Amino acid sequence: MPTYTAHSRPLNPWLCLGLPLLLMALLLVLPTTGIDFAITQYFYTPGVGFAGKHSYLLENILHERAKQAVILLGLLALAGLMASFFYRPWHWLRLPLGYLVLSISLSSSVVTPLKVVTGVHCPWDLAEFGGSETFTPLLSARAPTEHPGKCWPGGHASSGFIFFALYFVLRDRRPHQAKAALIFALALGSLFSIGRVIQGAHFLSHNLWTALFDWMIALGFYHLLLYHPRPKSSEQLAPQAVPDN
């Protein structure tokens, strides 16, 4: 019967952990306002608004329907986890399904509290893009307002980037499928991100933060639940002989 207790492939901490942390530090230290505004202005027409704000494809399909599909997938993973406690042939799936449920749930639920705490406005709220609010950088004090923003980090982008979890579920058993899952998560999250940027709902940096948060959550739960490093061999553990002088 399949099991998830076998040894995992080695993780490269510099690539898996160091690079995302470095990107987070750079996003905090280096201002992204110029890039964010330059990209967003491309989709905004003064007096008209954002090109995709009322697009049926972007709003109804890539936003609402896609969000519903992800919720359905999460519920299916939860149902499979519950079934694994009662259906013996599925017992071996308990750990990977539990990992999926935890990773997807936290990646989805962490966005709303962060939005409330940070109070960052969406592009379409700002005076530069037809709104009435004053832009303030992420770590700056918010300008006085009666309507705090709720746009950092990007919420809908997480509907794609949460599939980083599939990569970690598959990496030790199905490496080729794991790479496909990683590409799928990056592509879907990027698609959702671009769609919301076109609509004026988020700056690009908002969604990049979402990708980094979702990656770190998926990596953290993988290390806690699924990662089983190969123990050192007896030869490696044996004390080295000290040569005679």
C-alpha angles and dihedrals in degrees: 000000000000116000138185096216097089120106119284127229111262117271120225102225093194092056101035099039110009097053096050091047090049091051090050091051092049092050089053096045102037116058114238095188095105094051093042093051094044092053094043094048089059089068097040127086117192111242091013106057132214117349096227103034093108098026112138091212095049098039106032101030109026094033114029101024093040091051090051091049091053091049088052091051090050091051090049090053090050092048090050090050092052091047091052089067091060107027107070098204088060097050091102089059093060096091099045092043090048088051091051093049093048095045095045093044096051094042089053099041100045093066099069097052090048090051091052094047097047099040093203115169126231119245092251089058094057127096090233089063103039099282132106105239128102118240117238126176120251098262096037127096111268119252113248110278141155091218113051114204125250103195109105119118107020112257104195093048087065089065086071103031093053086077088077080091090068089058092056093045090055104034096089098041108026109024095173093050088045091059089048090051091050092051090046092052093048093046096046094044090048091049092052090045094052091046092055092045090054089051092051093242097120144011116240092250090058090063094042088058089051091054091050093048092048092048092051092048093049091046093048095052090044091056091047100044113018108023113100110170118208110258119241114268121254088252091056092046095048115096114256117250115249111229118234117252 
